[in-house]
């Protein structure tokens, strides 16, 4: 959660490319964690165990969503090189 919360501290537009790269990396890790949580819950069900509560992960994903939106807008304004 700390990593996601710290994205609000990025204000230097000169570091936009690095921030976009970091947002992409965190997004990929959160998506993997969410998929893994589903797999673990499925395995728990197969074993007749109660599912683990991954609501804290959902909270982190929801907190991170605005940063994904900003990243998308940043990419809209990034000049295309090449």
BELDATA-V914584 format. One line per field, one symbol per residue. ss: DSSP state (~ for helix, > for strand, _ for the rest). psi: psi as a letter, one per 30 degrees, with the letter a starting at -180 (. if undefined). A space follows every 50 residues. Layout:
ss=???
psi=???
//
This chain:
ss=_~~~~~~~~___~~~~~~~~~~~~~~~~~~~~~~~~~~~~~~~~~~____ ____~~~~~~~~~~~~~~~~~~~~~~______
psi=eeeeeffffjfjffgeeeeeeeeeeeeeeeeeeeeeeeeeeeeeeegglk kkjgeeeeeeeeefeeeeeeeeeeeegkkkl.
//
